[in-house]
């Protein structure tokens, strides 16, 4: 099975992962992904599970990269790796039951579900409360706490998503029924003020692109920002906006703001 090949690469052959994460957690993650894949015969849902297996790996890799380069924090690499590995554990039962990863449409809050799933395992490991906190808060737009590991997984998750932007676009655009190039004044004003507007009610495809551009103002570490500059995520989004023909004056304002990032 395709998913088993991904799992084999992910879990059994990655020495860095296996040296950082206790074997019972790796085994549990493998069981969750495989069981949910097997419990659906829907090709689209199986494809989403396979995508999330790979997204998780990319999030772990992004987390390692941030921890290696971000000197402002004395990182516990094992803790950071476990959190990045488990951040989307709730996505697998969600994908088995729904055709969308949009929580409001699926009726499943994947972060809450993931935290509950982890707690039920009662693993005998340190830092369990911090792991639960990170899983629960990783996808929420406003985090009131102080954990650098929540900030780490939020940055790593966004970085992994941007590195695979075309899949996110392929998933969200039909789910939100997006088209058109008209920007809502509120979203444009928030973006130009350097504020991330978490509202997921989009008037157009252009609004969705600008929503994702708002993530530039929602990053936590200087290292993450440098990665985004090096990988030219701003240019990629500007090209998307140009291709759908948004208002030229608005485009110049957005380009000027992104250039300041």
N, C-alpha and C positions, 0 to 999 in steps of 0.2 A: 504493500500500500504506500502511496506517496507520502502520507502523513507519517508513517513509521520510518521512512527514510529520513525525513526532516528531524524526527525525534532522535534517531540514532546519531545524526550529526550533532544535534544540539546537546544531548545529554551524555551519551556514552563516550564520545570521542573528543570532548573539549576538556583538556586537562585543567585549564584555568578555572573553568566553571566548577568542575568536580573538586578542585582544591579549595574553593571558596564556599561551597554550599553543602550542608550535611546531606548524606545519601538519602535519608528518609524523605527530605523535602524534594529532592530531584525525582525520587520514585513516585511520590504523590503527584507531582506536577505531570509526570509522564502518564500516570493513570488517568488523571482528569482529562487531559487532552485526547488520549486514545479512546477512552470510554465515550466521551461526547461525540467523537468522530464516528464511532461504530454505531451509536444509537440513532443516527439519522442517515437515511438513504438519499436525502435531498442533495444534489450535486452542488447547488449554490451554497448551501449551508456548510457542507464539507469544505468547500473552497475557502470560506471565511475562516473556518477553524485552522486550516493549513496556513492561511495568511497570518493569523494571530500567533501561531507558533513561531513563524519567522519574524513577525514584528517584535515578539518578546525577546528573541535573540538579539535583534538590532537594538532594542532598548538596553539590554544588558551591556552590549558593546559600547553604546553611547555613555552609559553610566561609568564603565571602566575608563573611558577616555576623559570624561569630566573629572573623575576622582584622581586620575594620574596627573592632570594638568592644573587643577584648582588647588592652589597652595593655601588658600584662606581657611581651610578646614583640615583637621587631623582625621582623615577618614579611616573608618573600619571597613576595609574592602569587602569582608565577608558579609557584613550587615547590608552594605549598599547593593551587593550582588543579589542577595536574597530578596530584597525589596524590589529591585528591577525585574527579577525573575517572576515574582508573584503579583506584580501590580495589576495585571489583566486576567488573573485566574478566573474571575467572574464572567469574562467574555465567552468562555467555552460553553457553559450551559446556556448562555444567552444566544450564542450563534446556533446552537442545536435547536432552539425553540423559535427563533425569529429570523427573518430575512434581512434585518437591519441591525447595525451597531449603535443606532441612536436610541439612548435609554428611554426617552419619553415615548417613542413610537413602539419600542419593544415591550414596554411595561416592566422592564427589569433594570434596576439600578445596579450596574455591574460592579461598581466599587463597593457598595454596601454588601452585595452578595459575596464578593470576593473576600471581604474582611470576615464575614460570618463563616464562610467555608474554611478559612485558615484557622479560626478560633476552634472550630469543631474538631480539628485534628489533634489539638492539645500536644503539640510538639514540645519535647523537652530540650529547648534551646533558649539562650539568652535573648534579651531585647524583644520579646514577643509583643509587648505593648507598642513599641515603636514601629514594628512591622505592621501591626494592625492599623495604626494611625496612618502610615504611609499608603497602604492599600486603599483605605477609606477616603483619603483626601487627594489622591494623585490626580484625579480628573476634575476636581471641583475648582471653580474659578477663583474662589477666595479662600485662602488658608489662614486661619487665625492663630496658628501655633508657631513654634520656634524651631522645629526639627529641620536640620540641614538635609536629612535623608528624604523628607517629603519634598523639599525643594530640589533635591537631586533627581528623584524619579519624575517629577513634573518636567524638568528640563530634558532629561533623557528620553522620556516619552514623546515630547514634542519634536525633539531632534530626529528620532526614529520615524515619526510620522512624516516630517518634511523630507526625509531622505527617500521616502516612498510615497511622495505626494500624489502621483498619478492614481494609485489605488484608493487613497482617501477621496480623491475627486470622483473616481468611478463609483464609489459607494455612496457618497453624500449627495451628489447632484441629482440622481434619480429619486433618492429617498426624500429629499426636500422639494422635488419637482421644480428645479431651478432653471431659469433662463433669463435673458435680458441683461442690459448693461446700465441700468439706472441705480445709482447709489442712494441709500436713505440719508437725509441730511444729518440725522443723529449719529449714525455710524461713522460717516465721514468726519464730523466734528470731533468725535471721540478719538478717532485715529490720529487726526492732525494735532490733537492735544496730548498725544503720547499716552493715551489711556486704552486699555483693553476692554471692549464692550462684550460681556459674555452672552448677551441676549442672542438666542438661536432662532429668532423669527426673521427670516430673510426675505427681502422684497425681490431679489434677483440673484443671478449667478455672480454679478459684480459684488453684491453685498457679501456673499459667501467668501469670495476671494479676500475682501477687505477684513472680514472676521478673522481669517487665518493670518493675515498680515498683522492684525492686532496682537498676535502672540509675540511679536518682536518686543512689545512693551511688557510682556509677562514672563520674561526670563529672569532667573535668579542669580546666575553666576557669570562673572566676566569671561570665564573659559567658554561657556556655552555661547555667549555672544560672539566670541572670536571664531568659534566653529561655524556659526551661521554666516559670518562675514566671508570666511574662507570658502565656504561651499556655495556662496552667491545665491542664497535663498531669496533675497530681496529682488534680484534681477529676474529670477524665475517668476515671481508673482507679478512683477511689472509687465513681463511679457504676456502673462495670462490676461491681464487687464487691457493691454494694448490690443490683443487679438480679438477681444469681444467688442472693441470700439467704444470704450467709455469716453465721456466728455474730456476733451483735450486739456481744458483748464484744470479740471479735477485731477487728471493724470499727472500734470506738472506739479500740483501741490503734493500728491502722494509720493511722487518720485523724489521731490525735495526733502520730504520728511524721512523717507527711507534712507536717503543718502546720508542723513545725519546719524543714523544708527551706528 
